Amino acid sequence: MAISISDFKRKLEEQHAFPSIYIFKFIVPSGKESEVIGLLPEGKITSKISQKGNYISITAELMIIESNQVIEIYQEAHKVEGLIAL
């Protein structure tokens, strides 16, 4: 069952004091990493290719101003085919 946006926003605000650093983690098929990275604001972004080269893991440590910014990034990221958000 998927969590509602309002529940997600409430949990974000309970667990984080914005503005703060928020860590995003995504796994995408190789070749899709630029689509995800293009959605992210400036920050520390690292990527690692899987052992077989089929997937790329992306970790982004970003300064986030408010919870809505986190929600918007996840909503846009989920449009990338094959993406898994951790």
N, CA, C and O of each residue as an XYZ file, in Angstrom:
344
protein
N       0.842     -1.172      0.000
C       0.000      0.000      0.000
C       0.895      1.246      0.000
O       1.839      1.336      0.785
N       0.603      2.171     -0.853
C       1.392      3.400     -0.973
C       0.964      4.398      0.104
O      -0.203      4.458      0.492
N       1.920      5.163      0.566
C       1.653      6.198      1.566
C       1.113      7.438      0.853
O       1.558      7.768     -0.247
N       0.167      8.116      1.473
C      -0.383      9.324      0.862
C       0.630     10.459      0.974
O       1.515     10.436      1.831
N       0.490     11.439      0.108
C       1.396     12.586      0.117
C       1.290     13.334      1.443
O       2.303     13.770      1.990
N       0.084     13.486      1.961
C      -0.068     14.207      3.227
C       0.584     13.447      4.384
O       1.175     14.062      5.271
N       0.480     12.102      4.380
C       1.143     11.305      5.420
C       2.661     11.398      5.286
O       3.372     11.511      6.285
N       3.150     11.350      4.052
C       4.589     11.460      3.811
C       5.103     12.818      4.279
O       6.148     12.903      4.924
N       4.370     13.872      3.955
C       4.759     15.220      4.373
C       4.798     15.314      5.893
O       5.732     15.885      6.455
N       3.801     14.764      6.554
C       3.751     14.791      8.019
C       4.954     14.059      8.610
O       5.580     14.550      9.550
N       5.281     12.878      8.058
C       6.425     12.117      8.560
C       7.739     12.854      8.310
O       8.620     12.867      9.170
N       7.869     13.463      7.143
C       9.075     14.250      6.861
C       9.259     15.350      7.900
O      10.354     15.543      8.429
N       8.188     16.059      8.181
C       8.268     17.188      9.101
C       8.465     16.744     10.550
O       9.017     17.491     11.358
N       8.016     15.532     10.880
C       8.262     14.999     12.223
C       9.724     14.590     12.398
O      10.282     14.724     13.487
N      10.345     14.091     11.322
C      11.681     13.520     11.419
C      12.807     14.461     10.989
O      13.977     14.177     11.243
N      12.471     15.564     10.348
C      13.491     16.493      9.856
C      13.120     17.918     10.238
O      11.951     18.301     10.201
N      14.114     18.680     10.597
C      13.933     20.102     10.866
C      14.478     20.848      9.650
O      15.687     21.040      9.524
N      13.590     21.263      8.765
C      14.009     21.965      7.554
C      14.242     23.426      7.862
O      13.539     23.991      8.699
N      15.210     24.058      7.212
C      16.112     23.529      6.188
C      17.160     22.597      6.793
O      17.639     22.812      7.907
N      17.502     21.560      6.035
C      18.510     20.592      6.477
C      19.000     19.778      5.282
O      18.447     19.844      4.185
N      20.057     19.010      5.537
C      20.560     18.096      4.522
C      19.634     16.887      4.495
O      19.326     16.316      5.541
N      19.193     16.499      3.315
C      18.349     15.323      3.127
C      19.067     14.402      2.157
O      19.616     14.862      1.156
N      19.071     13.117      2.440
C      19.772     12.155      1.590
C      18.758     11.372      0.764
O      17.863     10.719      1.302
N      18.919     11.452     -0.548
C      18.115     10.686     -1.497
C      18.959      9.518     -1.990
O      20.161      9.668     -2.212
N      18.331      8.350     -2.161
C      19.022      7.198     -2.737
C      18.115      6.590     -3.796
O      16.948      6.285     -3.546
N      18.681      6.423     -4.980
C      17.942      5.858     -6.099
C      18.782      4.781     -6.773
O      20.012      4.835     -6.756
N      18.109      3.810     -7.361
C      18.750      2.839     -8.250
C      18.011      2.934     -9.572
O      16.782      2.897     -9.618
N      18.784      3.056    -10.652
C      18.187      3.174    -11.988
C      18.936      2.279    -12.966
O      20.109      1.970    -12.756
N      18.261      1.864    -14.034
C      18.973      1.120    -15.071
C      20.077      1.992    -15.667
O      19.928      3.210    -15.770
N      21.177      1.365    -16.055
C      22.272      2.098    -16.705
C      21.722      2.889    -17.883
O      20.892      2.394    -18.645
N      22.190      4.110    -18.021
C      21.731      4.990    -19.084
C      20.640      5.945    -18.637
O      20.345      6.915    -19.335
N      20.039      5.688    -17.491
C      18.974      6.551    -16.972
C      19.464      7.514    -15.891
O      18.709      8.367    -15.425
N      20.731      7.372    -15.496
C      21.238      8.170    -14.376
C      21.176      9.672    -14.639
O      20.928     10.448    -13.717
N      21.396     10.089    -15.878
C      21.372     11.526    -16.171
C      19.960     12.100    -16.007
O      19.807     13.277    -15.681
N      18.927     11.273    -16.231
C      17.550     11.737    -16.024
C      17.311     12.062    -14.552
O      16.667     13.060    -14.231
N      17.824     11.229    -13.668
C      17.644     11.449    -12.231
C      18.513     12.613    -11.754
O      18.033     13.491    -11.036
N      19.756     12.625    -12.141
C      20.671     13.685    -11.710
C      20.170     15.048    -12.174
O      20.341     16.046    -11.474
N      19.554     15.092    -13.350
C      19.005     16.341    -13.862
C      17.858     16.898    -13.035
O      17.549     18.086    -13.126
N      17.226     16.057    -12.232
C      16.117     16.495    -11.380
C      16.580     17.098    -10.062
O      15.809     17.757     -9.364
N      17.842     16.867     -9.729
C      18.340     17.220     -8.406
C      19.014     18.585     -8.394
O      19.748     18.929     -9.321
N      18.762     19.366     -7.337
C      19.469     20.648     -7.219
C      20.938     20.402     -6.891
O      21.356     19.265     -6.675
N      21.706     21.472     -6.858
C      23.133     21.374     -6.534
C      23.328     20.710     -5.177
O      22.574     20.957     -4.236
N      24.332     19.880     -5.093
C      24.653     19.213     -3.838
C      25.671     18.117     -4.095
O      26.181     17.983     -5.207
N      25.960     17.351     -3.091
C      26.903     16.241     -3.205
C      26.166     15.036     -3.791
O      25.295     14.450     -3.148
N      26.529     14.683     -5.014
C      25.883     13.568     -5.708
C      26.959     12.569     -6.097
O      27.941     12.920     -6.752
N      26.764     11.323     -5.689
C      27.693     10.263     -6.049
C      26.924      9.151     -6.749
O      25.733      8.952     -6.510
N      27.618      8.439     -7.608
C      26.984      7.314     -8.295
C      27.953      6.144     -8.336
O      29.172      6.315     -8.293
N      27.383      4.963     -8.419
C      28.183      3.742     -8.460
C      27.489      2.746     -9.370
O      26.286      2.511     -9.260
N      28.263      2.171    -10.262
C      27.718      1.202    -11.195
C      27.695     -0.179    -10.534
O      28.592     -0.514     -9.760
N      26.671     -0.975    -10.842
C      26.571     -2.312    -10.263
C      27.652     -3.225    -10.851
O      28.272     -2.904    -11.865
N      27.860     -4.343    -10.206
C      28.926     -5.261    -10.612
C      28.776     -5.708    -12.069
O      29.770     -5.806    -12.790
N      27.558     -5.977    -12.503
C      27.334     -6.404    -13.892
C      27.138     -5.226    -14.842
O      27.085     -5.404    -16.059
N      27.031     -4.026    -14.280
C      26.886     -2.835    -15.110
C      25.471     -2.550    -15.565
O      25.258     -1.679    -16.408
N      24.500     -3.269    -15.023
C      23.112     -3.077    -15.441
C      22.418     -1.909    -14.745
O      21.460     -1.342    -15.271
N      22.907     -1.557    -13.565
C      22.259     -0.534    -12.758
C      23.282      0.460    -12.214
O      24.474      0.170    -12.107
N      22.767      1.648    -11.875
C      23.564      2.698    -11.260
C      22.849      3.092     -9.972
O      21.643      3.339     -9.974
N      23.598      3.150     -8.875
C      23.026      3.688     -7.637
C      23.455      5.147     -7.528
O      24.603      5.499     -7.801
N      22.523      5.970     -7.130
C      22.761      7.410     -6.995
C      22.423      7.813     -5.568
O      21.335      7.529     -5.067
N      23.367      8.475     -4.927
C      23.144      9.022     -3.598
C      23.348     10.525     -3.683
O      24.367     10.993     -4.191
N      22.386     11.270     -3.190
C      22.461     12.730     -3.234
C      22.235     13.293     -1.839
O      21.218     13.018     -1.203
N      23.197     14.084     -1.371
C      23.071     14.799     -0.100
C      22.791     16.249     -0.451
O      23.680     16.967     -0.908
N      21.557     16.678     -0.238
C      21.123     17.983     -0.720
C      20.587     18.848      0.410
O      19.967     18.345      1.347
N      20.828     20.149      0.317
C      20.231     21.086      1.255
C      18.790     21.319      0.799
O      18.541     21.834     -0.291
N      17.870     20.934      1.642
C      16.448     21.049      1.342
C      15.849     22.110      2.256
O      16.082     22.109      3.464
N      15.080     23.006      1.667
C      14.504     24.127      2.407
C      13.218     23.732      3.134
O      13.000     24.133      4.277
N      12.363     22.941      2.464
C      11.091     22.549      3.069
C      10.664     21.172      2.569
O      11.166     20.696      1.551
N       9.754     20.541      3.274
C       9.321     19.181      2.953
C       8.732     19.065      1.549
O       8.887     18.032      0.897
N       8.061     20.109      1.080
C       7.472     20.052     -0.269
C       8.526     19.828     -1.345
O       8.238     19.217     -2.374
N       9.738     20.314     -1.119
C      10.823     20.126     -2.080
C      11.187     18.645     -2.185
O      11.437     18.151     -3.285
N      11.220     17.932     -1.062
C      11.491     16.491     -1.059
C      10.408     15.762     -1.848
O      10.704     14.910     -2.686
N       9.167     16.100     -1.575
C       8.033     15.458     -2.245
C       8.096     15.683     -3.744
O       7.879     14.750     -4.518
N       8.388     16.905     -4.168
C       8.473     17.214     -5.601
C       9.572     16.409     -6.282
O       9.377     15.915     -7.392
N      10.718     16.271     -5.637
C      11.820     15.498     -6.226
C      11.416     14.042     -6.391
O      11.648     13.454     -7.447
N      10.812     13.450     -5.360
C      10.364     12.062     -5.463
C       9.301     11.896     -6.547
O       9.340     10.921     -7.297
N       8.360     12.824     -6.642
C       7.316     12.729     -7.667
C       7.912     12.762     -9.070
O       7.498     11.988     -9.934
N       8.869     13.640     -9.306
C       9.509     13.721    -10.616
C      10.393     12.501    -10.874
O      10.420     11.977    -11.988
N      11.110     12.053     -9.857
C      12.005     10.904    -10.014
C      11.227      9.645    -10.381
O      11.705      8.833    -11.174
N      10.044      9.475     -9.818
C       9.267      8.275    -10.093
C       8.760      8.214    -11.532
O       8.209      7.192    -11.942
N       8.930      9.263    -12.292
C       8.582      9.258    -13.718
C       9.667      8.591    -14.560
O       9.436      8.265    -15.724
N      10.863      8.385    -13.971
C      11.976      7.759    -14.674
C      11.735      6.245    -14.695
O      11.627      5.608    -13.647
N      11.654      5.696    -15.876
C      11.353      4.282    -16.041
C      12.414      3.398    -15.361
O      13.615      3.566    -15.570
N      11.932      2.462    -14.550
C      12.829      1.513    -13.889
C      13.438      2.001    -12.599
O      14.230      1.278    -11.995
N      13.103      3.205    -12.143
C      13.692      3.776    -10.942
C      13.184      3.074     -9.680
O      12.006      2.736     -9.570
N      14.094      2.867     -8.741
C      13.755      2.389     -7.406
C      14.272      3.439     -6.435
O      15.449      3.800     -6.472
N      13.392      3.930     -5.562
C      13.783      4.893     -4.533
C      13.948      4.126     -3.227
O      13.097      3.320     -2.852
N      15.051      4.389     -2.546
C      15.296      3.718     -1.270
C      15.076      4.674     -0.115
O      15.236      4.289      1.044
